[in-house]
């Protein structure tokens, strides 16, 4: 029986259909514009659910106070001036540790990305250090650096270092080598390659690492403020636990969530401003 000519059409047309689906997906993402308050839907529904459950007695207030009580606790802290003091201390520690850890990660990531010898020398050690929990660093940092601000900032820097380093190295490895060859042919030295090719090409990876790094910096902050801290949002958490006040613990968690979201939003705005060329290219392709 002779095979019909149309039998070969699906295989030939498959790449075309895949390309059409890809363009449709990109077009859908580029044309969708979420509402201004879309991101508030889930938090507001959760708050309404918890408030209703607490008022009706389904949720024990001694374990999870209603959101209205948490808002009252935060308001009292703000009126007494305690909230601003704790937030200022935590923001200063996170900002200092995050900047220090990120700068060191960028320098080390560029070194490892450019040199296979440096990669073979440093990569195994970094992978081992990355697996150490944050609390395991505290006794060692106390022995080395004392109980002032230095061990707190160092611990936060450790938390921010690894996401930035790993993402930057991955971004450098993903660069098409032809771009580097063009730079070498054009007479660029190592500094010129870093400035004009490596960093611009790996910016999406770098910003992904920075956003992950700032999230981990806030997580490591809680562990850092267990090191003989007398102020800070992490100290509020510890104080609420010791005094048996779940409202204070949850209020501190809410403040940490807000601060983390704000810092991530700032980095996201910086990312959008720095990568406008990529978004314009994707819209053009769509």
N, C-alpha and C positions, 0 to 999 in steps of 0.2 A: 504494500500500500504506500503510495507516494505521500510524503509529508507535505502538509499545507504550508505555503509561504508565510502565512500569518503566524505560524508557530514560533518563529524566531523574533517576532516583534516585541514581546514583553521584555526579553533580555536586552534588546537594543534600546528600548525606551526607558528601561529602569533608571539609568543615570539621569535622564531628562526629568523623570518624575521626582527623583531625589533632589535634584537642583530646584525644581519648582516648590517642593515642600520646604526646603531650606529657605528660599526667598520668602515664602509665605510666613514662615516662623519669624524671620527677621523683620518682615513688614508688620506682623502682629505686635512684636515687642516694641518696635519704633513708633507705632501709631497709638498704642495704649497709653493713656494718661490717667493715672489714678487720681481720685479725688483728694482734696487738700486734707481731709480728716479721715482718710481710709485707715491709716495706721492706728487710729484711736478706737476703732470698732472693738477689737478683741480686748484691750485693757478695760474699756468701759463696761463691756458685757461681764467680764470677770469681777469687776468691782460691784456691779449691781447684784450679781449672783451671791457673792460673799456677804454683802450687806443684808440681803434678803434672808439668806440662810442663818446669819447670826441673829437677826431680829426675831425670826420664827423659832429659834432654839435648836435648829438642826446642826449648827456648828458651834461647839463650845467656845464661849468668849475667852475662857482662860487659856485656851490653846491657840486660837486664832481670833484676835479682837476684830470687830467690824471695821471696815475702812474709815468710817466717820470718826471712830476713836483714834485710829492711827493718824488721821489728819489733825486731830486735836493735839496729839502728842508732838507732832512735827511743829505745829503752830506755837505750842508752849516753849519748845526748844528755841525756836526762832525769836520769840519775844524776849526771852531771857538772854539772847545773844550767844547761847551755847552752840547752836547749829552752825552759825557762820564761823565760829572759832574752829570747830571740828572739821568743817568742809575745807576751810582755808589750809589747815594743816595737811589734810589728806591730798588735796589738789597739788600743793607744793611738793610733797613727796613723790606723787605719781609723775608729775611733770618733769622733775629733776631726774628721777630714775629712768623714765621712758626715753628722754632725750639722750642720756648717757648710754643706755643700752642700745638704742637704735643707731647712734653714731658708730659705736664700736662694732655693731653687727654689719653696717654698710661697709666699713673699712675691711673687716674680716671677710665678708662675702665677696667683695671685689678681688681680694687677694686669692681666695680659694677658687673663684670663678676664672681668674686669669692664669693661674699656675697649677698644673697637675701635681707638681711636687708639694705645694702647700696643701692641696686637697688630700693627698695621701698622708701627709703629716698630721693634719688637724682634724679631718673629718671623723675618724674613729673616736677621738677624744670627745668631740662635741656631741656625737650621738650618745655616748655614755653619760655625759653630764646632763643632757636633756632629759634623761629618764629619772633623774633624782627629784623627789617631791620637794615642794617649796619648804615644808616644815623641817625637812632634814637639814636644810642649810642654817637654820636659826642657831643651834648650839655652836656651830663652827664660827659663824659670824660674830656671835657674842664673845667668843674667846679671842678672836682676832681683832675686832674693831670696837669692843666695848658696848655700852648701852645707849649711846647718843643717837643722832640722826643718821650717821654714816651707815651702820648695818641695815637700817630700813631701806635707804636709798639703793644700796648695793643689791639687796634682795629683789627689789622691784626691777632694777636694771637686768638682773639675771632672767626674770620672767619675760621682759620685753625683748631680750637679745635673740632668743632662739627662733621665734616666728619670723622676725625680720631677716635674720641670717639665712634660714632655710628657703624662704620665698625668693630672696634676691639671688641666691645661688641657682635655684631652679630657673629663674628668669634668664640669667646669663647663659645657662646651658641650652636654653630653648632658642637662643638667637641664631638666625641663619648665618652660617660662617661666611657666606658671600659678602655680607655687610662688613664684616671685619676685614676681609680681604680688600674690599674697596677702600676702607680707611687706611690700611697699610700702604696700598698703592698710592693713595693721595698724600702720603708722607706724614700721617699722624703718628705721634709718639704714644706712649702708654697713657699719659695724662689726656691726650686728645681723644684716644679711643674710648676712654672712660667717660669723658664729658660729652662727646658728640654721638657715640654709638651705644655703648654698653648701658649707661644709665637711662637714656631715653627709651631704648628698646625694651628694657626690663621694668619700666615704670609701673605697668599694671601689676606685676608680681610684687614689686616693692610696696605699693600701696596696700595690697592684700596682706602682706606681712606686717605693715604698720598698724593696720586695723586689728589684726589678730594680736599684735603686740600690746596695743593699748588696752585691749580687753584683759589680757593676762596680767598687765600691770595693775589693774584694779583688783584682780583676784589675789595677786601676791601682796597687795596692800594690806589685806586683812591679816595675813600671816606676819607681815612686817610690823604692824601695829600691835602685835602681841609681844614685841620685844620692848618691854618696859615703857610703853607709851602711856601718856597721861591725857592725850587729846588726839582726835582723829575719828573718822566714822567707824573704823575697825575697833577703836576703843569703846565706842558706844555699843557695838555688838557685844563685846566682852562684859561691859558694865550691865547691860540688860540681862545677860545670862546669869551673872553672879547675884543680881538683885531679884531675880525671878519675875522680870517684866517682859512678857512677850511683845507688848506694844512697842517698847523701846527697841527690841531686836528687829521687829518687822519694819519699824520706821527707819532704822539704819540701813536695812536691806533696800528699802525703797529709795533712799537717798543715793546709795551706791548704784542702783539701776539707772537713776536719772543722770548721775554724773557720767556713768559709762556710756549711756546713749548720747549725751551731749558731746563727749569727746570723740565718739565714733562718727557723729554727724559732722563735726568739724573736719575730720580727716576725709570723710566722704565728699564734702564740698571741695576740698583741696584736690581730691582725686578727679572729680568731674571737671574742675577748671584746668588741670594739667593734661587731661586726656580728651579734650574736646576734639582733637584731630581724629582720634579713633572712632568716636561716636559719629562724627561727620562722615567718615569713610563708610561705616556700617549703614548709615541712612542712604548714602549714595548707592551702595551696592543693592540695597533693598528696593 
